Amino acid sequence: MQDFLVPKRSSAYGLSGLGDKLRRGIGALICTLGLGFSVAAPAETAPLRLVALGDSLTQGYGLTQGDGLVPQLEAWLQDAGHDVILINAGVSGDTTAGGLSRLDWTLADEPDAMMIALGGNDLLRGIDPANSRANLQAILERLQAEDLPALLIGLPAPGNYGPEFRDAFEAMYVELAEEYGAVRYPNLLQPISDKHELGLSYSELMQDDRIHPSAAGVQAIVEALGPVVSDWLRQIEAEDTGS
């Protein structure tokens, strides 16, 4: 069998020697980079933390844990491509004064933005809209001072307190949102209100108490509210990235 001849390496500093030295140098450089200077991976961006400050409508009164407004809206937003965590700061029975009183506690969670859905219990108790307005204003002032984006969610007032009450209550959301640069969503219960105004049955959207939405009602609310929140979050994300 014919032997395979391996040519002898030249000891001279010629092309052969140069090639060997280059190969050894490159190999050592690769080892050095691999062992001592690993390339840093891009830092992961933390999810945006959105807190929902509200009452029983936010808290999910009468619903199983996954059927409330916060978990359903969080799932909707994540399906829409947002890296977001929603924090449930809803307390059943809370008024605008209650929301204001626990604002420090809510902000201690270090959110990146806040949804404010308060006023329903003020309506039920017939609280003077001037008081409700002052409480919401104080919340928005604090968020402005903290440089936190706000989304203000309103409710329509019934006519049984008179037109002056109704007009003052509904105007406070419009005027405060404009004054503090907050995004405004006029009516949290819009899908239910729409059916009521058309004279259609909406019993499947409500719980037996006829005050709080059912799981199906929350789903309808989220389908209407979700795109507005999504657009708002994209504005926040764009500002954070400077694009």
Beta strands, then each sheet from edge to edge (+ up, - down):
strand 1: 48-54
strand 2: 84-90
strand 3: 113-117
strand 4: 150-153
strand 5: 183-185
sheet 1: 2+ 1+ 3+ 4+ 5+
end
